[in-house]
């Protein structure tokens, strides 16, 4: 290839900072909620829980009246406050899988650091520490802690091993680039073995972001990725590195799509045999 020269100093294409690799080696592009979004969701939850406390207090006053003992009133107030800002948040997050009214409003969910759903102990730690960092300091400690780490974690998240995952992300509307005309004949004879998953992701990420890179960075990264991908492709076309990567991605996409269509057609032919009861059972 014309531009595949030995580039010893090119760095590996930067991996996504928020990429999560599951136990099945599947990479997920997850994004934590920003500090501003978390603050908005926390304010909504804060107002909802305090409103619940006020409703409970008014209900007690309406039921008991002014004849209630001062000590009993103080005990009920403390119990109601603990119930509103500790028990209720913990229960809501546990039953809803990390969601609450504020998190539904901003499109976020509390998950473990490995991406799994939180359990009761995670919600308890977050709610207990949240009483101090959200209510006693009016969110100041939580905001300062969230600004000092990449996932916008507050102190309760650091202790519980959780973070707020932003689920309401815009759809990827990037256009699908087809096979270059210069590689049409090559695409009929090329043999492309399965690329490593990490290399495939880096090539796809580069092709999506190539137009936003500087010319030097674009050429350097394309050359480095083409050098890595050339070990899995035969024959190699005499084209620029970026066009080579585009051709490899297009051929793999077209062949995988054709394989899926073939598999679907085979399943459709087998559907009657798979769904029908054997030998007319039970109406024999």
Beta strands, then each sheet from edge to edge (+ up, - down):
strand 1: 19-21
strand 2: 27-29
strand 3: 31-32
strand 4: 108-112
strand 5: 162-166
strand 6: 191-192
strand 7: 233-234
sheet 1: 1+ 2-
sheet 2: 3+ 5- 4+
sheet 3: 6+ 7-
end
